[in-house]
Amino acid sequence: MKKIIIITFSIILVIISTLAGIHFYKEYQIKHAYKYVKLKRTEIEVFEDIKLKDLIKEINGTLLKNQTIDTTKIGKQEVTFSYKTDKKIVVPYTIELSIIDKTPPVISMPKEKVVTESSMTKEELLSTLFCGDNYDDKPNCSLKGELNLKKVGTYQVKLIGTDSSNNTSSYSFPVKVVAKSNNNSNSNTSSNTGTTSFEEIKKNYKTDNTQIGIDISHWQGDIDFKRVKKAGVEFVYIRVGRGDGIGNGYVLDDKFKKNIEGFNKVGIPVGVYFYSYAASIEDAKKEAEWILSKIKKYKVEKEIVFDWENWSFYQDFHLSFYHLTEIANTFISTVEKKGYKGMLYSSKYYLENVWFPTDKPIWLAHYTKKTNYEGKYNVWQICDDGYIDGIDDNTVDIDILIK
């Protein structure tokens, strides 16, 4: 028995020694292996979509994994990876990259800004101008020039936006201060004075690959759903509600219940949209959950749309374009998890200059006969001055769905 134990122990020692030897040999190989990696560049633009392989110009071997580089934070970054050398030795390697920002802020470029003489300060006027950045949540925005908002006249000013990387945008334009109007008329007529007929859009844009529809809210008043269907509407987006300012809860559209029940009844496919004031990812989740609670008993076949248009006081939100896009994606992902389809609504200018590229469906607003927007879109809002039989109290937006 003692002999068996001694033999067993000896075998174990041999195995341990062998494994240790193998490990030592591998460590020796790795330590003394020839390593050669030459990069194409070491400076990467912030938010650039790039993989490790895109950076490597020469390497004496093969990458084991073509990992994505994290470019969401400016500064020095060490990236460690493994590759198999030409001698079949797997070795670790570390490179140092610099994530930089060369993109200047986006600012308003009005031909002229008209304001009424008032006690408004220059800072308050500044807050009504668009100034935002791809990376900075709060770029330095300023208004330079002599300006007296209490005195009628025209003043030349310059809007300047500077980010934390010292990228700067500037634009000069006149501010025209006009006298207060004595017109106290409170006329609130809402008769339909539209200039683009639904029939005209249908005639010019209806094909086997398109559908023609509308989007509505309480502004369209009382709708005759049967007449709208007879006019040829193939889908409708209904406003379910809006945010009540930043962090102030939500307001249900006055006509939402009547509109969704009416369109469900006549069989026109329905989507809904929400005018958002979300300032964080958490806000976006709460908005989506609120909407889901309002539509659960109705038939919603088309998308739940994230509509964020607070450009005239964008600085109040302290959001980079990257974080704003994260908010939109969070909203859409939240409704998708519940089995609905989501979509982002925005105009051509902001899709091209503010929103980051997304794989989510896009509802493009561009009021023209032929859009030159080069991105992919699923729905095109072609006008906001439409008229159609069945909507008599106001104009209506007309939309083209691309199948």
C-alpha positions as a Markdown table, in Angstrom:
| # | Residue | x | y | z |
|---|---|---|---|---|
| 1 | Met | 0.0 | 0.0 | 0.0 |
| 2 | Lys | 2.9 | 2.3 | 1.0 |
| 3 | Lys | 4.6 | 1.5 | -2.3 |
| 4 | Ile | 1.4 | 2.4 | -4.3 |
| 5 | Ile | 1.2 | 5.7 | -2.5 |
| 6 | Ile | 4.8 | 6.5 | -3.3 |
| 7 | Ile | 4.4 | 5.6 | -7.0 |
| 8 | Thr | 1.2 | 7.7 | -7.2 |
| 9 | Phe | 2.9 | 10.7 | -5.5 |
| 10 | Ser | 5.8 | 10.4 | -7.9 |
| 11 | Ile | 3.4 | 10.3 | -10.9 |
| 12 | Ile | 1.7 | 13.5 | -9.6 |
| 13 | Leu | 5.1 | 15.2 | -9.2 |
| 14 | Val | 6.0 | 14.3 | -12.7 |
| 15 | Ile | 2.7 | 15.7 | -14.1 |
| 16 | Ile | 3.1 | 18.9 | -12.1 |
| 17 | Ser | 6.7 | 19.3 | -13.2 |
| 18 | Thr | 5.7 | 18.7 | -16.8 |
| 19 | Leu | 2.8 | 21.2 | -16.7 |
| 20 | Ala | 5.0 | 23.7 | -15.0 |
| 21 | Gly | 7.6 | 23.1 | -17.7 |
| 22 | Ile | 5.1 | 23.6 | -20.4 |
| 23 | His | 3.8 | 26.8 | -18.7 |
| 24 | Phe | 7.3 | 28.1 | -18.3 |
| 25 | Tyr | 8.1 | 27.3 | -21.9 |
| 26 | Lys | 4.9 | 29.1 | -23.1 |
| 27 | Glu | 5.7 | 32.1 | -21.0 |
| 28 | Tyr | 9.3 | 32.1 | -22.3 |
| 29 | Gln | 8.0 | 31.9 | -25.9 |
| 30 | Ile | 5.5 | 34.8 | -25.4 |
| 31 | Lys | 8.1 | 36.9 | -23.6 |
| 32 | His | 10.7 | 36.4 | -26.3 |
| 33 | Ala | 8.4 | 36.3 | -29.3 |
| 34 | Tyr | 9.0 | 38.8 | -32.1 |
| 35 | Lys | 6.1 | 41.3 | -32.1 |
| 36 | Tyr | 5.6 | 43.8 | -34.8 |
| 37 | Val | 2.4 | 46.0 | -35.2 |
| 38 | Lys | 2.4 | 49.1 | -37.2 |
| 39 | Leu | -0.7 | 51.4 | -37.1 |
| 40 | Lys | -2.2 | 53.5 | -39.8 |
| 41 | Arg | -2.9 | 56.2 | -37.2 |
| 42 | Thr | -3.3 | 56.7 | -33.5 |
| 43 | Glu | -5.7 | 59.6 | -33.5 |
| 44 | Ile | -9.4 | 58.7 | -33.6 |
| 45 | Glu | -12.3 | 61.1 | -33.9 |
| 46 | Val | -14.8 | 60.8 | -31.0 |
| 47 | Phe | -17.8 | 58.6 | -31.8 |
| 48 | Glu | -16.0 | 57.2 | -34.9 |
| 49 | Asp | -17.3 | 53.7 | -35.8 |
| 50 | Ile | -14.0 | 51.8 | -36.1 |
| 51 | Lys | -12.6 | 48.4 | -35.4 |
| 52 | Leu | -9.1 | 47.3 | -34.5 |
| 53 | Lys | -8.4 | 45.8 | -37.9 |
| 54 | Asp | -9.1 | 49.2 | -39.5 |
| 55 | Leu | -6.2 | 50.7 | -37.6 |
| 56 | Ile | -3.6 | 48.1 | -38.3 |
| 57 | Lys | -1.3 | 48.7 | -41.3 |
| 58 | Glu | 1.1 | 45.8 | -40.7 |
| 59 | Ile | 1.3 | 42.9 | -38.3 |
| 60 | Asn | 3.4 | 39.8 | -38.1 |
| 61 | Gly | 0.5 | 37.5 | -37.6 |
| 62 | Thr | -3.3 | 37.3 | -37.4 |
| 63 | Leu | -5.7 | 39.0 | -35.0 |
| 64 | Leu | -7.7 | 36.6 | -32.9 |
| 65 | Lys | -10.6 | 39.1 | -32.5 |
| 66 | Asn | -11.4 | 42.2 | -34.5 |
| 67 | Gln | -12.7 | 44.2 | -31.6 |
| 68 | Thr | -14.6 | 47.5 | -31.8 |
| 69 | Ile | -12.7 | 50.5 | -30.4 |
| 70 | Asp | -14.6 | 52.5 | -27.7 |
| 71 | Thr | -14.6 | 56.0 | -29.0 |
| 72 | Thr | -17.2 | 57.6 | -26.7 |
| 73 | Lys | -14.7 | 59.4 | -24.4 |
| 74 | Ile | -12.1 | 61.9 | -25.3 |
| 75 | Gly | -8.5 | 61.3 | -24.1 |
| 76 | Lys | -5.7 | 58.7 | -24.1 |
| 77 | Gln | -6.9 | 55.1 | -24.3 |
| 78 | Glu | -4.9 | 51.8 | -24.1 |
| 79 | Val | -6.3 | 49.0 | -26.1 |
| 80 | Thr | -5.0 | 45.5 | -25.4 |
| 81 | Phe | -5.6 | 42.6 | -27.8 |
| 82 | Ser | -4.1 | 39.2 | -28.7 |
| 83 | Tyr | -2.8 | 37.9 | -32.0 |
| 84 | Lys | -1.1 | 34.8 | -33.3 |
| 85 | Thr | 2.3 | 35.4 | -34.7 |
| 86 | Asp | 3.7 | 33.9 | -37.9 |
| 87 | Lys | 5.4 | 31.4 | -35.5 |
| 88 | Lys | 2.0 | 30.3 | -34.2 |
| 89 | Ile | 2.6 | 31.9 | -30.8 |
| 90 | Val | -0.4 | 33.7 | -29.2 |
| 91 | Val | 0.9 | 37.0 | -27.8 |
| 92 | Pro | -0.8 | 40.0 | -26.0 |
| 93 | Tyr | -0.2 | 43.5 | -27.4 |
| 94 | Thr | -1.1 | 47.0 | -26.2 |
| 95 | Ile | -1.5 | 50.1 | -28.3 |
| 96 | Glu | -2.2 | 53.7 | -27.1 |
| 97 | Leu | -4.8 | 55.8 | -29.0 |
| 98 | Ser | -5.9 | 59.4 | -28.7 |
| 99 | Ile | -9.6 | 60.0 | -28.9 |
| 100 | Ile | -10.1 | 63.5 | -30.1 |
| 101 | Asp | -12.9 | 65.9 | -31.1 |
| 102 | Lys | -12.5 | 68.0 | -34.2 |
| 103 | Thr | -16.2 | 68.7 | -34.8 |
| 104 | Pro | -17.3 | 72.3 | -33.9 |
| 105 | Pro | -20.7 | 73.0 | -32.3 |
| 106 | Val | -23.8 | 73.5 | -34.5 |
| 107 | Ile | -25.4 | 77.0 | -34.1 |
| 108 | Ser | -28.3 | 78.9 | -35.4 |
| 109 | Met | -27.7 | 80.8 | -38.7 |
| 110 | Pro | -30.8 | 83.0 | -39.2 |
| 111 | Lys | -31.0 | 85.6 | -41.9 |
| 112 | Glu | -32.6 | 87.9 | -39.4 |
| 113 | Lys | -33.9 | 87.6 | -35.9 |
| 114 | Val | -37.0 | 89.7 | -35.2 |
| 115 | Val | -38.0 | 90.4 | -31.6 |
| 116 | Thr | -40.4 | 92.8 | -30.0 |
| 117 | Glu | -39.0 | 95.6 | -27.8 |
| 118 | Ser | -39.1 | 94.4 | -24.3 |
| 119 | Ser | -37.1 | 93.9 | -21.1 |
| 120 | Met | -35.6 | 90.7 | -22.5 |
| 121 | Thr | -31.9 | 90.4 | -21.7 |
| 122 | Lys | -29.2 | 89.4 | -24.2 |
| 123 | Glu | -28.8 | 86.1 | -22.2 |
| 124 | Glu | -32.5 | 85.4 | -22.6 |
| 125 | Leu | -32.3 | 86.1 | -26.4 |
| 126 | Leu | -29.3 | 83.8 | -26.5 |
| 127 | Ser | -31.3 | 80.9 | -25.0 |
| 128 | Thr | -33.7 | 81.1 | -27.9 |
| 129 | Leu | -30.9 | 80.4 | -30.4 |
| 130 | Phe | -29.8 | 76.9 | -31.3 |
| 131 | Cys | -26.3 | 76.1 | -30.0 |
| 132 | Gly | -25.3 | 72.5 | -29.4 |
| 133 | Asp | -22.4 | 70.1 | -29.7 |
| 134 | Asn | -21.8 | 66.5 | -30.7 |
| 135 | Tyr | -19.8 | 65.7 | -27.5 |
| 136 | Asp | -20.3 | 68.5 | -24.9 |
| 137 | Asp | -23.5 | 68.6 | -22.9 |
| 138 | Lys | -23.0 | 72.3 | -22.3 |
| 139 | Pro | -20.7 | 74.0 | -24.8 |
| 140 | Asn | -19.8 | 77.7 | -24.3 |
| 141 | Cys | -22.4 | 79.7 | -26.3 |
| 142 | Ser | -22.3 | 83.5 | -26.4 |
| 143 | Leu | -23.7 | 86.5 | -28.2 |
| 144 | Lys | -21.4 | 89.3 | -29.1 |
| 145 | Gly | -22.2 | 92.8 | -30.3 |
| 146 | Glu | -24.0 | 96.0 | -29.2 |
| 147 | Leu | -27.7 | 95.2 | -28.6 |
| 148 | Asn | -30.5 | 97.2 | -27.0 |
| 149 | Leu | -33.6 | 95.1 | -26.8 |
| 150 | Lys | -35.6 | 98.0 | -25.3 |
| 151 | Lys | -35.0 | 100.2 | -28.3 |
| 152 | Val | -36.4 | 99.8 | -31.9 |
| 153 | Gly | -33.7 | 99.3 | -34.4 |
| 154 | Thr | -31.5 | 96.8 | -36.2 |
| 155 | Tyr | -28.3 | 95.5 | -34.5 |
| 156 | Gln | -25.5 | 93.3 | -35.9 |
| 157 | Val | -24.5 | 90.5 | -33.5 |
| 158 | Lys | -22.4 | 87.3 | -33.6 |
| 159 | Leu | -23.4 | 84.0 | -32.2 |
| 160 | Ile | -20.3 | 82.0 | -31.0 |
| 161 | Gly | -20.3 | 78.3 | -29.9 |
| 162 | Thr | -17.1 | 76.8 | -28.5 |
| 163 | Asp | -16.7 | 73.2 | -27.1 |
| 164 | Ser | -14.2 | 71.8 | -24.6 |
| 165 | Ser | -11.8 | 70.9 | -27.4 |
| 166 | Asn | -11.8 | 74.6 | -28.5 |
| 167 | Asn | -13.6 | 73.9 | -31.7 |
| 168 | Thr | -15.5 | 77.0 | -32.6 |
| 169 | Ser | -18.5 | 78.0 | -34.8 |
| 170 | Ser | -19.6 | 81.6 | -35.3 |
| 171 | Tyr | -22.2 | 83.4 | -37.4 |
| 172 | Ser | -23.1 | 87.1 | -37.7 |
| 173 | Phe | -26.7 | 88.2 | -38.3 |
| 174 | Pro | -28.9 | 91.2 | -37.7 |
| 175 | Val | -31.4 | 91.4 | -34.7 |
| 176 | Lys | -34.3 | 93.5 | -35.6 |
| 177 | Val | -36.1 | 95.0 | -32.6 |
| 178 | Val | -39.7 | 96.1 | -33.5 |
| 179 | Ala | -42.3 | 98.1 | -31.6 |
| 180 | Lys | -45.0 | 96.4 | -29.6 |
| 181 | Ser | -48.2 | 95.9 | -31.6 |
| 182 | Asn | -51.4 | 97.6 | -30.4 |
| 183 | Asn | -53.4 | 94.9 | -32.1 |
| 184 | Asn | -55.3 | 93.2 | -29.2 |
| 185 | Ser | -57.3 | 90.9 | -31.5 |
| 186 | Asn | -57.7 | 87.5 | -30.0 |
| 187 | Ser | -59.1 | 86.0 | -33.1 |
| 188 | Asn | -58.6 | 82.2 | -33.0 |
| 189 | Thr | -60.3 | 81.1 | -36.3 |
| 190 | Ser | -59.3 | 77.7 | -37.4 |
| 191 | Ser | -60.9 | 77.2 | -40.7 |
| 192 | Asn | -59.1 | 75.1 | -43.2 |
| 193 | Thr | -57.0 | 77.3 | -45.5 |
| 194 | Gly | -54.7 | 74.6 | -46.8 |
| 195 | Thr | -53.0 | 74.9 | -50.1 |
| 196 | Thr | -52.0 | 71.2 | -50.8 |
| 197 | Ser | -54.8 | 68.8 | -51.5 |
| 198 | Phe | -54.6 | 65.2 | -50.4 |
| 199 | Glu | -55.9 | 64.3 | -53.9 |
| 200 | Glu | -52.9 | 66.0 | -55.5 |
| 201 | Ile | -50.4 | 64.2 | -53.3 |
| 202 | Lys | -52.2 | 60.9 | -54.0 |
| 203 | Lys | -52.1 | 61.5 | -57.7 |
| 204 | Asn | -48.4 | 62.4 | -57.8 |
| 205 | Tyr | -47.0 | 60.0 | -55.2 |
| 206 | Lys | -49.2 | 57.0 | -54.9 |
| 207 | Thr | -47.5 | 53.9 | -56.4 |
| 208 | Asp | -47.3 | 50.2 | -55.7 |
| 209 | Asn | -44.5 | 50.9 | -53.3 |
| 210 | Thr | -46.1 | 53.8 | -51.4 |
| 211 | Gln | -49.1 | 54.6 | -49.2 |
| 212 | Ile | -50.5 | 58.0 | -48.5 |
| 213 | Gly | -51.6 | 59.0 | -45.1 |
| 214 | Ile | -51.9 | 61.9 | -42.6 |
| 215 | Asp | -50.9 | 62.7 | -39.0 |
| 216 | Ile | -53.2 | 64.5 | -36.6 |
| 217 | Ser | -53.7 | 65.9 | -33.2 |
| 218 | His | -56.4 | 68.1 | -31.4 |
| 219 | Trp | -55.5 | 70.9 | -33.9 |
| 220 | Gln | -57.5 | 69.1 | -36.5 |
| 221 | Gly | -60.7 | 69.5 | -34.4 |
| 222 | Asp | -63.6 | 67.1 | -34.9 |
| 223 | Ile | -62.8 | 64.6 | -37.7 |
| 224 | Asp | -65.3 | 62.8 | -39.9 |
| 225 | Phe | -63.5 | 59.5 | -40.0 |
| 226 | Lys | -65.7 | 57.9 | -42.7 |
| 227 | Arg | -65.1 | 60.8 | -45.1 |
| 228 | Val | -61.4 | 60.7 | -44.4 |
| 229 | Lys | -61.4 | 57.0 | -45.3 |
| 230 | Lys | -63.4 | 57.6 | -48.4 |
| 231 | Ala | -60.8 | 60.2 | -49.4 |
| 232 | Gly | -58.3 | 57.4 | -49.6 |
| 233 | Val | -56.2 | 57.8 | -46.4 |
| 234 | Glu | -54.3 | 54.5 | -46.0 |
| 235 | Phe | -52.7 | 55.2 | -42.5 |
| 236 | Val | -52.7 | 57.8 | -39.8 |
| 237 | Tyr | -50.4 | 58.8 | -37.0 |
| 238 | Ile | -52.3 | 60.2 | -34.0 |
| 239 | Arg | -50.7 | 62.4 | -31.3 |
| 240 | Val | -51.2 | 60.6 | -28.0 |
| 241 | Gly | -49.9 | 63.5 | -26.0 |
| 242 | Arg | -46.9 | 65.7 | -25.1 |
| 243 | Gly | -44.5 | 66.5 | -22.3 |
| 244 | Asp | -45.5 | 69.5 | -20.1 |
| 245 | Gly | -42.1 | 71.1 | -20.3 |
| 246 | Ile | -38.9 | 69.7 | -18.8 |
| 247 | Gly | -39.6 | 67.3 | -15.9 |
| 248 | Asn | -43.3 | 68.4 | -15.6 |
| 249 | Gly | -45.2 | 65.2 | -16.5 |
| 250 | Tyr | -47.3 | 64.5 | -19.5 |
| 251 | Val | -50.5 | 65.9 | -21.1 |
| 252 | Leu | -53.0 | 63.6 | -23.0 |
| 253 | Asp | -54.1 | 65.1 | -26.3 |
| 254 | Asp | -57.6 | 66.4 | -26.0 |
| 255 | Lys | -58.8 | 64.4 | -29.0 |
| 256 | Phe | -56.6 | 61.3 | -28.6 |
| 257 | Lys | -59.4 | 59.0 | -27.4 |
| 258 | Lys | -61.9 | 60.1 | -29.9 |
| 259 | Asn | -59.4 | 60.0 | -32.8 |
| 260 | Ile | -58.0 | 56.5 | -32.1 |
| 261 | Glu | -61.4 | 55.0 | -31.5 |
| 262 | Gly | -62.7 | 56.7 | -34.7 |
| 263 | Phe | -59.9 | 55.5 | -36.9 |
| 264 | Asn | -59.9 | 52.0 | -35.3 |
| 265 | Lys | -63.6 | 51.8 | -36.1 |
| 266 | Val | -63.3 | 52.7 | -39.8 |
| 267 | Gly | -60.3 | 50.3 | -40.2 |
| 268 | Ile | -57.5 | 52.8 | -41.0 |
| 269 | Pro | -54.1 | 51.5 | -39.6 |
| 270 | Val | -53.0 | 53.7 | -36.7 |
| 271 | Gly | -49.6 | 54.7 | -35.3 |
| 272 | Val | -49.1 | 57.2 | -32.5 |
| 273 | Tyr | -46.6 | 60.0 | -31.7 |
| 274 | Phe | -45.6 | 61.8 | -28.6 |
| 275 | Tyr | -44.1 | 65.3 | -28.4 |
| 276 | Ser | -41.2 | 64.7 | -26.0 |
| 277 | Tyr | -39.4 | 67.0 | -23.6 |
| 278 | Ala | -37.1 | 64.1 | -22.4 |
| 279 | Ala | -33.8 | 65.3 | -20.9 |
| 280 | Ser | -32.4 | 62.0 | -19.8 |
| 281 | Ile | -32.6 | 58.2 | -20.6 |
| 282 | Glu | -34.8 | 57.8 | -17.5 |
| 283 | Asp | -37.2 | 60.5 | -18.9 |
| 284 | Ala | -37.4 | 58.6 | -22.2 |
| 285 | Lys | -38.3 | 55.3 | -20.4 |
| 286 | Lys | -41.0 | 57.0 | -18.4 |
| 287 | Glu | -42.5 | 58.6 | -21.5 |
| 288 | Ala | -42.6 | 55.3 | -23.3 |
| 289 | Glu | -44.2 | 53.6 | -20.4 |
| 290 | Trp | -46.8 | 56.3 | -20.1 |
| 291 | Ile | -47.7 | 56.0 | -23.8 |
| 292 | Leu | -47.9 | 52.2 | -23.5 |
| 293 | Ser | -50.5 | 52.6 | -20.7 |
| 294 | Lys | -52.6 | 54.9 | -22.9 |
| 295 | Ile | -52.7 | 52.7 | -26.0 |
| 296 | Lys | -53.0 | 49.2 | -24.5 |
| 297 | Lys | -56.7 | 48.8 | -25.2 |
| 298 | Tyr | -56.5 | 50.1 | -28.8 |
| 299 | Lys | -55.2 | 48.7 | -32.1 |
| 300 | Val | -51.9 | 50.2 | -32.9 |
| 301 | Glu | -50.5 | 48.6 | -36.0 |
| 302 | Lys | -47.9 | 51.2 | -37.0 |
| 303 | Glu | -45.1 | 52.8 | -35.1 |
| 304 | Ile | -45.0 | 54.6 | -31.8 |
| 305 | Val | -43.0 | 57.7 | -32.7 |
| 306 | Phe | -40.5 | 59.7 | -30.7 |
| 307 | Asp | -41.0 | 63.4 | -31.6 |
| 308 | Trp | -38.4 | 65.7 | -30.1 |
| 309 | Glu | -38.3 | 69.3 | -31.5 |
| 310 | Asn | -37.2 | 71.6 | -28.7 |
| 311 | Trp | -34.6 | 73.3 | -30.8 |
| 312 | Ser | -35.6 | 76.9 | -29.9 |
| 313 | Phe | -34.5 | 76.3 | -26.3 |
| 314 | Tyr | -32.1 | 73.5 | -26.8 |
| 315 | Gln | -29.5 | 74.9 | -24.4 |
| 316 | Asp | -31.9 | 74.4 | -21.5 |
| 317 | Phe | -31.6 | 70.7 | -21.8 |
| 318 | His | -27.8 | 70.5 | -21.4 |
| 319 | Leu | -27.6 | 67.5 | -23.9 |
| 320 | Ser | -24.9 | 66.6 | -26.4 |
| 321 | Phe | -26.2 | 65.3 | -29.7 |
| 322 | Tyr | -24.8 | 61.9 | -28.7 |
| 323 | His | -26.8 | 61.9 | -25.4 |
| 324 | Leu | -29.9 | 63.1 | -27.2 |
| 325 | Thr | -29.6 | 60.2 | -29.7 |
| 326 | Glu | -29.2 | 57.8 | -26.7 |
| 327 | Ile | -32.5 | 59.2 | -25.3 |
| 328 | Ala | -34.3 | 58.6 | -28.6 |
| 329 | Asn | -32.9 | 55.1 | -29.0 |
| 330 | Thr | -33.9 | 54.3 | -25.4 |
| 331 | Phe | -37.5 | 55.4 | -26.0 |
| 332 | Ile | -37.8 | 53.3 | -29.2 |
| 333 | Ser | -36.1 | 50.3 | -27.6 |
| 334 | Thr | -38.6 | 50.5 | -24.7 |
| 335 | Val | -41.6 | 50.3 | -26.9 |
| 336 | Glu | -40.0 | 47.6 | -29.1 |
| 337 | Lys | -39.6 | 45.4 | -26.0 |
| 338 | Lys | -43.3 | 45.5 | -25.6 |
| 339 | Gly | -43.9 | 44.2 | -29.1 |
| 340 | Tyr | -44.5 | 47.6 | -30.8 |
| 341 | Lys | -42.6 | 49.2 | -33.6 |
| 342 | Gly | -40.8 | 52.5 | -32.9 |
| 343 | Met | -39.7 | 55.4 | -35.0 |
| 344 | Leu | -37.8 | 58.7 | -34.8 |
| 345 | Tyr | -39.4 | 61.9 | -36.3 |
| 346 | Ser | -37.3 | 64.8 | -37.3 |
| 347 | Ser | -36.8 | 67.4 | -40.1 |
| 348 | Lys | -34.1 | 67.0 | -42.7 |
| 349 | Tyr | -31.8 | 69.7 | -41.2 |
| 350 | Tyr | -31.7 | 68.1 | -37.7 |
| 351 | Leu | -31.3 | 64.6 | -39.1 |
| 352 | Glu | -28.3 | 65.8 | -41.1 |
| 353 | Asn | -26.7 | 68.0 | -38.4 |
| 354 | Val | -27.8 | 66.8 | -34.9 |
| 355 | Trp | -29.0 | 63.2 | -34.7 |
| 356 | Phe | -26.4 | 60.4 | -34.8 |
| 357 | Pro | -26.9 | 57.7 | -37.4 |
| 358 | Thr | -29.4 | 55.1 | -36.1 |
| 359 | Asp | -30.8 | 51.8 | -37.3 |
| 360 | Lys | -34.2 | 52.8 | -36.1 |
| 361 | Pro | -37.0 | 53.7 | -38.6 |
| 362 | Ile | -37.0 | 57.4 | -39.6 |
| 363 | Trp | -40.0 | 59.7 | -40.2 |
| 364 | Leu | -38.6 | 62.5 | -42.3 |
| 365 | Ala | -40.2 | 66.0 | -42.3 |
| 366 | His | -39.2 | 67.9 | -45.5 |
| 367 | Tyr | -41.7 | 70.2 | -47.1 |
| 368 | Thr | -40.8 | 70.0 | -50.8 |
| 369 | Lys | -41.9 | 68.2 | -53.9 |
| 370 | Lys | -38.8 | 66.2 | -54.2 |
| 371 | Thr | -36.6 | 65.5 | -51.1 |
| 372 | Asn | -32.8 | 65.5 | -51.4 |
| 373 | Tyr | -32.3 | 63.9 | -48.1 |
| 374 | Glu | -29.7 | 61.2 | -48.6 |
| 375 | Gly | -30.4 | 59.1 | -45.5 |
| 376 | Lys | -32.8 | 56.2 | -45.3 |
| 377 | Tyr | -36.4 | 57.0 | -44.2 |
| 378 | Asn | -39.6 | 55.0 | -43.8 |
| 379 | Val | -42.1 | 57.8 | -43.9 |
| 380 | Trp | -41.9 | 61.3 | -45.5 |
| 381 | Gln | -44.0 | 64.2 | -44.2 |
| 382 | Ile | -44.3 | 66.1 | -47.4 |
| 383 | Cys | -46.4 | 69.1 | -46.2 |
| 384 | Asp | -48.1 | 70.7 | -43.2 |
| 385 | Asp | -50.7 | 72.7 | -45.2 |
| 386 | Gly | -52.8 | 69.9 | -46.5 |
| 387 | Tyr | -56.6 | 69.7 | -46.9 |
| 388 | Ile | -58.8 | 66.7 | -47.2 |
| 389 | Asp | -62.5 | 65.9 | -47.1 |
| 390 | Gly | -63.4 | 65.1 | -43.5 |
| 391 | Ile | -61.1 | 67.6 | -41.8 |
| 392 | Asp | -62.7 | 71.0 | -41.9 |
| 393 | Asp | -61.3 | 72.8 | -38.9 |
| 394 | Asn | -57.6 | 73.1 | -39.8 |
| 395 | Thr | -54.9 | 72.1 | -42.2 |
| 396 | Val | -53.3 | 68.7 | -41.9 |
| 397 | Asp | -49.9 | 67.1 | -42.4 |
| 398 | Ile | -49.7 | 64.7 | -45.3 |
| 399 | Asp | -47.3 | 61.7 | -45.3 |
| 400 | Ile | -45.9 | 59.2 | -47.8 |
| 401 | Leu | -45.0 | 55.8 | -46.5 |
| 402 | Ile | -42.3 | 53.9 | -48.3 |
| 403 | Lys | -43.0 | 50.2 | -48.4 |
